[in-house]
């Protein structure tokens, strides 16, 4: 049976966030900070097994638990009940911080409440997001950031919530030996640029032909090395072709290197070019500047990279933007001008400012 401390602060908090990759990455500055601010409390973060690798150098009182949600024993209401019993038996938590608010976590929340356990659930601000993304009469005001929404959940549990996170690496840079198979260490005067041109949805992907012009431009600079980030067969083919075509350009898409390797490499980049995607958030975790490209989505929705500079945002001022929170809706105009209308030189200029 779980016991609460005398001051009513929880002793063990179960924290849930299963997807998406970028949203899980955004939990890290908050989760690490809360753990550091509340050393007497144990935190158990439950997420998909595939995402546990990004939690590098966690605080001592933070445990990251990976769950295979595709396994037969984890599916359906019976699977969730089984999962809840396993987590309860193993960790004896006395509070739940739901950072996801989907049917799966709602079932876990209900089980906790029925057992007399405190639950705090994220307020996603769905109605405000609908007003921001609707076609007419948009309310163009910046919404509460996703990280602030995460912080609010812990605050409602009575925990101290202050910013204590600086980077996944205490020294600011990850170990160079982790990416030795990809590239030698950076030489004196050499500049490293990362480019992640893909995203999950079309409304967030800058036209590949235009992004190739950015790659071509910087590949002509003898002191610059370019690293291409992506995954999946189609992305690997595109990035592999660029790596073969342009000098000092390396694709990481042909092999799964894992979070430890890629995060360490990201920490040594001078600048990253990314869509509104997970790579923007991963680079943010190691304090690498990101030139982020926005199309159907908008920073006002609350998903800007952690501590990223507004001057590094690339976006067009259009009355139809944003039309989607996640970039998954078809373009109302049919031409995705919000992305196709961005000149490569704009991205080139912002990257050059960091070199």
MIKOL-962592 format. One record per residue (C-alpha): residue number from 0; residue in one letter; y, z, x. Coordinates in Angstrom, 2 decimals, decimal comma, m for minus. Layout:
N
site num:NUM&residu:A&c2:Y&c3:Z&c1:X $
...
//
This chain:
355
site num:0&residu:X&c2:0,00&c3:0,00&c1:0,00 $
site num:1&residu:X&c2:3,45&c3:m0,93&c1:1,32 $
site num:2&residu:X&c2:6,01&c3:1,82&c1:1,89 $
site num:3&residu:X&c2:9,79&c3:1,48&c1:1,93 $
site num:4&residu:X&c2:11,93&c3:3,23&c1:4,50 $
site num:5&residu:X&c2:14,12&c3:6,14&c1:3,49 $
site num:6&residu:X&c2:17,27&c3:3,99&c1:3,37 $
site num:7&residu:X&c2:15,51&c3:1,57&c1:1,02 $
site num:8&residu:X&c2:15,44&c3:m1,23&c1:3,60 $
site num:9&residu:X&c2:12,21&c3:m3,18&c1:3,49 $
site num:10&residu:X&c2:9,77&c3:m2,57&c1:6,34 $
site num:11&residu:X&c2:7,89&c3:m5,86&c1:6,09 $
site num:12&residu:X&c2:9,37&c3:m9,01&c1:4,54 $
site num:13&residu:X&c2:7,36&c3:m12,07&c1:3,60 $
site num:14&residu:X&c2:9,58&c3:m15,15&c1:4,00 $
site num:15&residu:X&c2:8,50&c3:m18,46&c1:2,44 $
site num:16&residu:X&c2:9,69&c3:m22,01&c1:3,13 $
site num:17&residu:X&c2:7,06&c3:m24,74&c1:3,17 $
site num:18&residu:X&c2:9,06&c3:m27,98&c1:3,55 $
site num:19&residu:X&c2:10,88&c3:m30,23&c1:4,38 $
site num:20&residu:X&c2:11,03&c3:m30,32&c1:8,17 $
site num:21&residu:X&c2:14,83&c3:m30,28&c1:8,34 $
site num:22&residu:X&c2:15,06&c3:m27,41&c1:5,86 $
site num:23&residu:X&c2:12,52&c3:m25,38&c1:7,81 $
site num:24&residu:X&c2:14,50&c3:m26,05&c1:11,01 $
site num:25&residu:X&c2:17,63&c3:m24,77&c1:9,26 $
site num:26&residu:X&c2:15,94&c3:m21,42&c1:8,62 $
site num:27&residu:X&c2:15,71&c3:m20,67&c1:12,35 $
site num:28&residu:X&c2:19,34&c3:m19,66&c1:13,13 $
site num:29&residu:X&c2:19,29&c3:m17,40&c1:10,07 $
site num:30&residu:X&c2:15,78&c3:m16,03&c1:10,48 $
site num:31&residu:X&c2:16,16&c3:m15,23&c1:14,18 $
site num:32&residu:X&c2:19,55&c3:m13,61&c1:13,52 $
site num:33&residu:X&c2:18,24&c3:m11,45&c1:10,68 $
site num:34&residu:X&c2:15,26&c3:m10,38&c1:12,76 $
site num:35&residu:X&c2:17,54&c3:m9,41&c1:15,68 $
site num:36&residu:X&c2:19,90&c3:m7,53&c1:13,36 $
site num:37&residu:X&c2:17,05&c3:m5,57&c1:11,74 $
site num:38&residu:X&c2:14,69&c3:m4,61&c1:14,58 $
site num:39&residu:X&c2:12,89&c3:m1,97&c1:12,49 $
site num:40&residu:X&c2:11,80&c3:m4,58&c1:9,94 $
site num:41&residu:X&c2:8,88&c3:m6,95&c1:10,44 $
site num:42&residu:X&c2:9,33&c3:m10,52&c1:9,19 $
site num:43&residu:X&c2:6,43&c3:m12,81&c1:8,34 $
site num:44&residu:X&c2:7,54&c3:m16,41&c1:7,94 $
site num:45&residu:X&c2:5,03&c3:m18,57&c1:6,05 $
site num:46&residu:X&c2:5,28&c3:m22,34&c1:6,33 $
site num:47&residu:X&c2:3,10&c3:m25,41&c1:6,80 $
site num:48&residu:X&c2:0,88&c3:m25,28&c1:9,89 $
site num:49&residu:X&c2:2,45&c3:m28,48&c1:11,19 $
site num:50&residu:X&c2:5,87&c3:m26,80&c1:11,45 $
site num:51&residu:X&c2:5,04&c3:m23,63&c1:13,33 $
site num:52&residu:X&c2:5,57&c3:m25,24&c1:16,74 $
site num:53&residu:X&c2:9,36&c3:m25,41&c1:16,38 $
site num:54&residu:X&c2:9,65&c3:m21,60&c1:16,37 $
site num:55&residu:X&c2:10,19&c3:m21,28&c1:20,13 $
site num:56&residu:X&c2:10,94&c3:m17,86&c1:21,67 $
site num:57&residu:X&c2:10,97&c3:m15,93&c1:18,37 $
site num:58&residu:X&c2:12,17&c3:m12,31&c1:18,20 $
site num:59&residu:X&c2:9,43&c3:m9,71&c1:18,71 $
site num:60&residu:X&c2:9,53&c3:m8,65&c1:15,04 $
site num:61&residu:X&c2:9,03&c3:m12,18&c1:13,69 $
site num:62&residu:X&c2:5,57&c3:m13,58&c1:12,99 $
site num:63&residu:X&c2:5,20&c3:m17,24&c1:12,03 $
site num:64&residu:X&c2:2,16&c3:m17,93&c1:9,85 $
site num:65&residu:X&c2:0,96&c3:m21,49&c1:9,35 $
site num:66&residu:X&c2:m0,75&c3:m22,49&c1:6,12 $
site num:67&residu:X&c2:m2,71&c3:m25,67&c1:5,43 $
site num:68&residu:X&c2:m1,50&c3:m26,42&c1:1,92 $
site num:69&residu:X&c2:m3,70&c3:m29,51&c1:1,72 $
site num:70&residu:X&c2:m6,88&c3:m27,51&c1:2,12 $
site num:71&residu:X&c2:m8,90&c3:m27,25&c1:m1,13 $
site num:72&residu:X&c2:m8,78&c3:m23,44&c1:m1,04 $
site num:73&residu:X&c2:m4,95&c3:m23,52&c1:m1,06 $
site num:74&residu:X&c2:m4,48&c3:m25,81&c1:m4,04 $
site num:75&residu:X&c2:m3,77&c3:m24,95&c1:m7,66 $
site num:76&residu:X&c2:m3,12&c3:m21,60&c1:m9,26 $
site num:77&residu:X&c2:m6,39&c3:m20,16&c1:m7,98 $
site num:78&residu:X&c2:m5,58&c3:m21,26&c1:m4,44 $
site num:79&residu:X&c2:m2,13&c3:m19,66&c1:m4,62 $
site num:80&residu:X&c2:m3,59&c3:m16,44&c1:m5,96 $
site num:81&residu:X&c2:m6,07&c3:m16,46&c1:m3,10 $
site num:82&residu:X&c2:m3,26&c3:m17,11&c1:m0,62 $
site num:83&residu:X&c2:m1,22&c3:m14,25&c1:m2,04 $
site num:84&residu:X&c2:m4,12&c3:m11,81&c1:m1,74 $
site num:85&residu:X&c2:m4,75&c3:m12,89&c1:1,86 $
site num:86&residu:X&c2:m1,10&c3:m12,45&c1:2,83 $
site num:87&residu:X&c2:m0,90&c3:m9,11&c1:1,02 $
site num:88&residu:X&c2:m4,03&c3:m7,76&c1:2,69 $
site num:89&residu:X&c2:m2,99&c3:m8,96&c1:6,14 $
site num:90&residu:X&c2:0,68&c3:m7,98&c1:6,18 $
site num:91&residu:X&c2:1,17&c3:m5,34&c1:3,43 $
site num:92&residu:X&c2:4,73&c3:m6,59&c1:2,83 $
site num:93&residu:X&c2:7,16&c3:m4,72&c1:0,60 $
site num:94&residu:X&c2:9,69&c3:m7,52&c1:m0,02 $
site num:95&residu:X&c2:9,68&c3:m11,30&c1:m0,42 $
site num:96&residu:X&c2:12,46&c3:m13,67&c1:0,64 $
site num:97&residu:X&c2:11,90&c3:m17,00&c1:m1,12 $
site num:98&residu:X&c2:13,89&c3:m19,65&c1:0,76 $
site num:99&residu:X&c2:12,33&c3:m22,55&c1:m1,16 $
site num:100&residu:X&c2:12,28&c3:m21,92&c1:m4,94 $
site num:101&residu:X&c2:9,60&c3:m24,42&c1:m5,94 $
site num:102&residu:X&c2:6,61&c3:m23,93&c1:m8,22 $
site num:103&residu:X&c2:4,38&c3:m22,85&c1:m5,33 $
site num:104&residu:X&c2:6,72&c3:m20,10&c1:m4,13 $
site num:105&residu:X&c2:7,59&c3:m19,10&c1:m7,70 $
site num:106&residu:X&c2:3,92&c3:m18,26&c1:m8,31 $
site num:107&residu:X&c2:3,88&c3:m16,12&c1:m5,18 $
site num:108&residu:X&c2:7,13&c3:m14,46&c1:m6,31 $
site num:109&residu:X&c2:5,62&c3:m13,65&c1:m9,71 $
site num:110&residu:X&c2:2,56&c3:m12,05&c1:m8,15 $
site num:111&residu:X&c2:4,83&c3:m9,94&c1:m5,95 $
site num:112&residu:X&c2:7,01&c3:m8,82&c1:m8,84 $
site num:113&residu:X&c2:3,96&c3:m7,89&c1:m10,91 $
site num:114&residu:X&c2:2,93&c3:m5,68&c1:m7,99 $
site num:115&residu:X&c2:6,30&c3:m3,93&c1:m7,92 $
site num:116&residu:X&c2:7,52&c3:m5,76&c1:m4,81 $
site num:117&residu:X&c2:11,16&c3:m6,78&c1:m4,48 $
site num:118&residu:X&c2:11,84&c3:m10,52&c1:m4,50 $
site num:119&residu:X&c2:15,03&c3:m12,38&c1:m3,60 $
site num:120&residu:X&c2:15,09&c3:m16,12&c1:m4,23 $
site num:121&residu:X&c2:17,44&c3:m18,81&c1:m2,94 $
site num:122&residu:X&c2:20,13&c3:m20,16&c1:m5,24 $
site num:123&residu:X&c2:20,04&c3:m23,89&c1:m4,57 $
site num:124&residu:X&c2:23,21&c3:m24,63&c1:m6,54 $
site num:125&residu:X&c2:21,54&c3:m27,48&c1:m8,39 $
site num:126&residu:X&c2:24,26&c3:m27,87&c1:m11,02 $
site num:127&residu:X&c2:26,99&c3:m28,11&c1:m8,36 $
site num:128&residu:X&c2:24,97&c3:m30,72&c1:m6,47 $
site num:129&residu:X&c2:24,64&c3:m32,78&c1:m9,65 $
site num:130&residu:X&c2:28,42&c3:m32,73&c1:m10,09 $
site num:131&residu:X&c2:28,89&c3:m33,81&c1:m6,49 $
site num:132&residu:X&c2:26,42&c3:m36,70&c1:m6,64 $
site num:133&residu:X&c2:26,94&c3:m38,10&c1:m10,15 $
site num:134&residu:X&c2:28,38&c3:m41,61&c1:m10,48 $
site num:135&residu:X&c2:31,52&c3:m40,67&c1:m12,39 $
site num:136&residu:X&c2:33,87&c3:m37,66&c1:m12,38 $
site num:137&residu:X&c2:32,54&c3:m36,36&c1:m9,10 $
site num:138&residu:X&c2:33,64&c3:m32,90&c1:m8,05 $
site num:139&residu:X&c2:34,31&c3:m33,65&c1:m4,37 $
site num:140&residu:X&c2:34,30&c3:m30,14&c1:m2,98 $
site num:141&residu:X&c2:32,13&c3:m28,85&c1:m0,12 $
site num:142&residu:X&c2:29,25&c3:m26,75&c1:m1,37 $
site num:143&residu:X&c2:27,80&c3:m23,61&c1:0,16 $
site num:144&residu:X&c2:25,76&c3:m24,55&c1:3,22 $
site num:145&residu:X&c2:21,99&c3:m24,27&c1:3,14 $
site num:146&residu:X&c2:22,08&c3:m21,66&c1:5,90 $
site num:147&residu:X&c2:24,56&c3:m19,56&c1:3,91 $
site num:148&residu:X&c2:22,18&c3:m19,75&c1:0,96 $
site num:149&residu:X&c2:19,40&c3:m18,49&c1:3,22 $
site num:150&residu:X&c2:21,60&c3:m15,64&c1:4,46 $
site num:151&residu:X&c2:22,38&c3:m14,60&c1:0,90 $
site num:152&residu:X&c2:18,67&c3:m14,12&c1:0,17 $
site num:153&residu:X&c2:18,30&c3:m11,58&c1:2,99 $
site num:154&residu:X&c2:21,57&c3:m9,89&c1:2,05 $
site num:155&residu:X&c2:20,25&c3:m9,28&c1:m1,47 $
site num:156&residu:X&c2:17,29&c3:m7,46&c1:0,06 $
site num:157&residu:X&c2:19,69&c3:m5,02&c1:1,71 $
site num:158&residu:X&c2:19,28&c3:m6,41&c1:5,21 $
site num:159&residu:X&c2:21,99&c3:m6,79&c1:7,85 $
site num:160&residu:X&c2:22,98&c3:m10,44&c1:8,10 $
site num:161&residu:X&c2:25,08&c3:m11,36&c1:11,14 $
site num:162&residu:X&c2:24,99&c3:m14,42&c1:13,37 $
site num:163&residu:X&c2:23,01&c3:m13,54&c1:16,51 $
site num:164&residu:X&c2:21,37&c3:m16,88&c1:17,29 $
site num:165&residu:X&c2:22,67&c3:m19,16&c1:20,05 $
site num:166&residu:X&c2:19,77&c3:m21,39&c1:21,04 $
site num:167&residu:X&c2:15,99&c3:m21,51&c1:21,09 $
site num:168&residu:X&c2:16,32&c3:m21,12&c1:24,87 $
site num:169&residu:X&c2:18,02&c3:m18,00&c1:26,27 $
site num:170&residu:X&c2:19,14&c3:m19,94&c1:29,35 $
site num:171&residu:X&c2:20,38&c3:m22,87&c1:27,28 $
site num:172&residu:X&c2:17,81&c3:m25,37&c1:28,60 $
site num:173&residu:X&c2:14,08&c3:m25,70&c1:28,03 $
site num:174&residu:X&c2:11,56&c3:m25,90&c1:30,89 $
site num:175&residu:X&c2:11,70&c3:m29,27&c1:32,63 $
site num:176&residu:X&c2:7,98&c3:m29,20&c1:33,40 $
site num:177&residu:X&c2:7,19&c3:m29,60&c1:29,70 $
site num:178&residu:X&c2:8,50&c3:m33,17&c1:29,62 $
site num:179&residu:X&c2:7,51&c3:m34,15&c1:33,17 $
site num:180&residu:X&c2:5,08&c3:m36,76&c1:31,80 $
site num:181&residu:X&c2:7,97&c3:m38,47&c1:29,99 $
site num:182&residu:X&c2:10,66&c3:m38,49&c1:32,66 $
site num:183&residu:X&c2:11,62&c3:m36,86&c1:35,96 $
site num:184&residu:X&c2:14,41&c3:m34,26&c1:35,81 $
site num:185&residu:X&c2:17,94&c3:m35,53&c1:35,30 $
site num:186&residu:X&c2:19,48&c3:m36,71&c1:38,56 $
site num:187&residu:X&c2:23,05&c3:m35,89&c1:39,62 $
site num:188&residu:X&c2:25,57&c3:m37,90&c1:37,60 $
site num:189&residu:X&c2:22,93&c3:m39,19&c1:35,20 $
site num:190&residu:X&c2:23,59&c3:m38,98&c1:31,48 $
site num:191&residu:X&c2:20,89&c3:m38,68&c1:28,81 $
site num:192&residu:X&c2:21,30&c3:m39,96&c1:25,27 $
site num:193&residu:X&c2:18,83&c3:m39,38&c1:22,45 $
site num:194&residu:X&c2:18,68&c3:m41,78&c1:19,51 $
site num:195&residu:X&c2:16,73&c3:m41,05&c1:16,32 $
site num:196&residu:X&c2:17,42&c3:m44,04&c1:14,05 $
site num:197&residu:X&c2:15,06&c3:m43,24&c1:11,19 $
site num:198&residu:X&c2:14,94&c3:m40,91&c1:8,22 $
site num:199&residu:X&c2:12,60&c3:m40,30&c1:5,31 $
site num:200&residu:X&c2:14,65&c3:m42,30&c1:2,78 $
site num:201&residu:X&c2:16,43&c3:m45,65&c1:2,96 $
site num:202&residu:X&c2:19,72&c3:m44,14&c1:1,82 $
site num:203&residu:X&c2:19,94&c3:m42,28&c1:5,13 $
site num:204&residu:X&c2:18,91&c3:m45,03&c1:7,60 $
site num:205&residu:X&c2:21,56&c3:m46,96&c1:9,52 $
site num:206&residu:X&c2:20,54&c3:m50,66&c1:9,66 $
site num:207&residu:X&c2:18,11&c3:m51,09&c1:12,55 $
site num:208&residu:X&c2:19,77&c3:m54,28&c1:13,80 $
site num:209&residu:X&c2:23,10&c3:m52,43&c1:14,09 $
site num:210&residu:X&c2:21,57&c3:m49,42&c1:15,81 $
site num:211&residu:X&c2:19,97&c3:m51,76&c1:18,32 $
site num:212&residu:X&c2:23,49&c3:m52,82&c1:19,34 $
site num:213&residu:X&c2:24,20&c3:m49,19&c1:20,19 $
site num:214&residu:X&c2:21,06&c3:m49,03&c1:22,31 $
site num:215&residu:X&c2:21,92&c3:m52,32&c1:24,02 $
site num:216&residu:X&c2:25,43&c3:m51,12&c1:24,86 $
site num:217&residu:X&c2:24,36&c3:m47,94&c1:26,61 $
site num:218&residu:X&c2:21,35&c3:m49,55&c1:28,30 $
site num:219&residu:X&c2:23,81&c3:m51,63&c1:30,32 $
site num:220&residu:X&c2:25,17&c3:m48,48&c1:31,96 $
site num:221&residu:X&c2:23,20&c3:m47,77&c1:35,15 $
site num:222&residu:X&c2:23,82&c3:m44,01&c1:35,00 $
site num:223&residu:X&c2:22,53&c3:m43,64&c1:31,41 $
site num:224&residu:X&c2:18,97&c3:m43,03&c1:30,25 $
site num:225&residu:X&c2:18,08&c3:m43,40&c1:26,55 $
site num:226&residu:X&c2:15,31&c3:m41,54&c1:24,72 $
site num:227&residu:X&c2:14,15&c3:m42,87&c1:21,34 $
site num:228&residu:X&c2:12,78&c3:m40,39&c1:18,81 $
site num:229&residu:X&c2:10,61&c3:m41,26&c1:15,83 $
site num:230&residu:X&c2:7,10&c3:m41,22&c1:14,43 $
site num:231&residu:X&c2:4,68&c3:m43,32&c1:12,47 $
site num:232&residu:X&c2:3,29&c3:m46,77&c1:13,17 $
site num:233&residu:X&c2:6,28&c3:m48,86&c1:12,01 $
site num:234&residu:X&c2:8,82&c3:m46,69&c1:13,79 $
site num:235&residu:X&c2:6,73&c3:m46,72&c1:16,97 $
site num:236&residu:X&c2:6,64&c3:m50,53&c1:16,90 $
site num:237&residu:X&c2:10,43&c3:m50,83&c1:16,58 $
site num:238&residu:X&c2:11,19&c3:m48,22&c1:19,20 $
site num:239&residu:X&c2:8,51&c3:m49,56&c1:21,53 $
site num:240&residu:X&c2:10,09&c3:m53,02&c1:21,34 $
site num:241&residu:X&c2:13,49&c3:m51,56&c1:22,21 $
site num:242&residu:X&c2:12,02&c3:m49,64&c1:25,15 $
site num:243&residu:X&c2:10,43&c3:m52,85&c1:26,45 $
site num:244&residu:X&c2:13,61&c3:m54,86&c1:25,97 $
site num:245&residu:X&c2:16,23&c3:m52,52&c1:27,42 $
site num:246&residu:X&c2:16,25&c3:m50,83&c1:30,85 $
site num:247&residu:X&c2:16,11&c3:m47,05&c1:31,25 $
site num:248&residu:X&c2:15,04&c3:m46,72&c1:27,61 $
site num:249&residu:X&c2:12,03&c3:m44,56&c1:26,76 $
site num:250&residu:X&c2:10,29&c3:m44,31&c1:23,39 $
site num:251&residu:X&c2:8,67&c3:m41,02&c1:22,42 $
site num:252&residu:X&c2:7,23&c3:m42,48&c1:19,22 $
site num:253&residu:X&c2:4,01&c3:m43,88&c1:20,68 $
site num:254&residu:X&c2:2,56&c3:m40,41&c1:21,28 $
site num:255&residu:X&c2:2,73&c3:m37,05&c1:19,54 $
site num:256&residu:X&c2:4,25&c3:m34,83&c1:22,19 $
site num:257&residu:X&c2:4,74&c3:m31,80&c1:19,95 $
site num:258&residu:X&c2:7,74&c3:m29,61&c1:19,23 $
site num:259&residu:X&c2:7,64&c3:m27,69&c1:22,51 $
site num:260&residu:X&c2:7,98&c3:m30,85&c1:24,59 $
site num:261&residu:X&c2:10,54&c3:m32,63&c1:22,43 $
site num:262&residu:X&c2:12,73&c3:m29,56&c1:21,91 $
site num:263&residu:X&c2:12,79&c3:m28,92&c1:25,65 $
site num:264&residu:X&c2:13,79&c3:m32,53&c1:26,27 $
site num:265&residu:X&c2:16,43&c3:m32,35&c1:23,51 $
site num:266&residu:X&c2:18,01&c3:m29,38&c1:25,24 $
site num:267&residu:X&c2:18,70&c3:m31,53&c1:28,33 $
site num:268&residu:X&c2:20,40&c3:m34,39&c1:26,46 $
site num:269&residu:X&c2:24,13&c3:m34,87&c1:26,75 $
site num:270&residu:X&c2:24,31&c3:m36,14&c1:23,17 $
site num:271&residu:X&c2:22,00&c3:m37,07&c1:20,31 $
site num:272&residu:X&c2:22,51&c3:m39,85&c1:17,75 $
site num:273&residu:X&c2:20,77&c3:m39,06&c1:14,49 $
site num:274&residu:X&c2:20,80&c3:m39,78&c1:10,80 $
site num:275&residu:X&c2:21,09&c3:m36,95&c1:8,29 $
site num:276&residu:X&c2:17,52&c3:m36,04&c1:9,22 $
site num:277&residu:X&c2:15,33&c3:m33,43&c1:10,87 $
site num:278&residu:X&c2:16,26&c3:m34,61&c1:14,37 $
site num:279&residu:X&c2:19,88&c3:m33,64&c1:13,71 $
site num:280&residu:X&c2:18,74&c3:m30,09&c1:12,98 $
site num:281&residu:X&c2:16,27&c3:m29,91&c1:15,86 $
site num:282&residu:X&c2:18,97&c3:m30,96&c1:18,34 $
site num:283&residu:X&c2:21,29&c3:m28,37&c1:16,80 $
site num:284&residu:X&c2:18,78&c3:m25,61&c1:17,55 $
site num:285&residu:X&c2:19,19&c3:m26,25&c1:21,29 $
site num:286&residu:X&c2:22,99&c3:m26,68&c1:21,09 $
site num:287&residu:X&c2:22,95&c3:m30,41&c1:21,86 $
site num:288&residu:X&c2:25,95&c3:m32,27&c1:20,37 $
site num:289&residu:X&c2:24,91&c3:m34,67&c1:17,60 $
site num:290&residu:X&c2:26,69&c3:m37,81&c1:16,49 $
site num:291&residu:X&c2:25,32&c3:m37,88&c1:12,96 $
site num:292&residu:X&c2:25,42&c3:m40,93&c1:10,68 $
site num:293&residu:X&c2:25,76&c3:m40,35&c1:6,92 $
site num:294&residu:X&c2:25,20&c3:m42,85&c1:4,13 $
site num:295&residu:X&c2:24,08&c3:m41,97&c1:0,60 $
site num:296&residu:X&c2:24,22&c3:m38,27&c1:1,46 $
site num:297&residu:X&c2:27,25&c3:m36,26&c1:2,52 $
site num:298&residu:X&c2:27,97&c3:m33,15&c1:4,63 $
site num:299&residu:X&c2:29,53&c3:m31,64&c1:1,49 $
site num:300&residu:X&c2:26,01&c3:m31,15&c1:0,12 $
site num:301&residu:X&c2:25,56&c3:m28,35&c1:2,68 $
site num:302&residu:X&c2:23,11&c3:m29,84&c1:5,16 $
site num:303&residu:X&c2:25,30&c3:m30,47&c1:8,21 $
site num:304&residu:X&c2:23,74&c3:m29,61&c1:11,57 $
site num:305&residu:X&c2:24,19&c3:m26,02&c1:12,75 $
site num:306&residu:X&c2:27,50&c3:m25,62&c1:14,63 $
site num:307&residu:X&c2:28,00&c3:m29,37&c1:14,84 $
site num:308&residu:X&c2:31,53&c3:m30,70&c1:15,26 $
site num:309&residu:X&c2:33,11&c3:m32,46&c1:12,27 $
site num:310&residu:X&c2:34,58&c3:m34,99&c1:14,71 $
site num:311&residu:X&c2:31,04&c3:m36,20&c1:15,40 $
site num:312&residu:X&c2:30,35&c3:m37,11&c1:11,76 $
site num:313&residu:X&c2:30,15&c3:m40,87&c1:11,14 $
site num:314&residu:X&c2:30,69&c3:m41,84&c1:7,53 $
site num:315&residu:X&c2:32,68&c3:m44,17&c1:5,29 $
site num:316&residu:X&c2:35,07&c3:m42,94&c1:2,62 $
site num:317&residu:X&c2:33,66&c3:m44,47&c1:m0,57 $
site num:318&residu:X&c2:34,12&c3:m43,32&c1:m4,15 $
site num:319&residu:X&c2:30,38&c3:m43,64&c1:m4,83 $
site num:320&residu:X&c2:29,44&c3:m41,24&c1:m2,01 $
site num:321&residu:X&c2:27,47&c3:m39,09&c1:m2,14 $
site num:322&residu:X&c2:25,08&c3:m40,58&c1:m4,68 $
site num:323&residu:X&c2:22,13&c3:m38,42&c1:m3,66 $
site num:324&residu:X&c2:21,38&c3:m35,05&c1:m2,10 $
site num:325&residu:X&c2:18,37&c3:m36,38&c1:m0,19 $
site num:326&residu:X&c2:19,09&c3:m40,13&c1:0,06 $
site num:327&residu:X&c2:16,11&c3:m40,99&c1:m2,12 $
site num:328&residu:X&c2:17,94&c3:m42,70&c1:m4,99 $
site num:329&residu:X&c2:18,46&c3:m46,50&c1:m5,08 $
site num:330&residu:X&c2:21,95&c3:m47,74&c1:m4,18 $
site num:331&residu:X&c2:24,14&c3:m48,22&c1:m7,28 $
site num:332&residu:X&c2:25,87&c3:m51,14&c1:m5,56 $
site num:333&residu:X&c2:22,65&c3:m52,60&c1:m4,25 $
site num:334&residu:X&c2:23,94&c3:m53,22&c1:m0,71 $
site num:335&residu:X&c2:23,97&c3:m49,79&c1:0,97 $
site num:336&residu:X&c2:27,46&c3:m50,56&c1:2,25 $
site num:337&residu:X&c2:27,88&c3:m46,85&c1:3,04 $
site num:338&residu:X&c2:25,60&c3:m47,54&c1:6,02 $
site num:339&residu:X&c2:25,81&c3:m51,29&c1:6,61 $
site num:340&residu:X&c2:29,61&c3:m51,08&c1:6,66 $
site num:341&residu:X&c2:29,69&c3:m48,75&c1:9,68 $
site num:342&residu:X&c2:30,54&c3:m50,71&c1:12,82 $
site num:343&residu:X&c2:28,33&c3:m49,91&c1:15,84 $
site num:344&residu:X&c2:31,49&c3:m49,44&c1:17,91 $
site num:345&residu:X&c2:32,34&c3:m46,32&c1:15,90 $
site num:346&residu:X&c2:29,08&c3:m44,70&c1:16,98 $
site num:347&residu:X&c2:29,49&c3:m45,98&c1:20,53 $
site num:348&residu:X&c2:32,97&c3:m44,45&c1:20,82 $
site num:349&residu:X&c2:31,84&c3:m41,03&c1:19,60 $
site num:350&residu:X&c2:28,84&c3:m41,02&c1:21,96 $
site num:351&residu:X&c2:31,02&c3:m42,12&c1:24,88 $
site num:352&residu:X&c2:33,33&c3:m39,15&c1:24,27 $
site num:353&residu:X&c2:30,41&c3:m36,86&c1:25,19 $
site num:354&residu:X&c2:29,62&c3:m38,76&c1:28,40 $
//
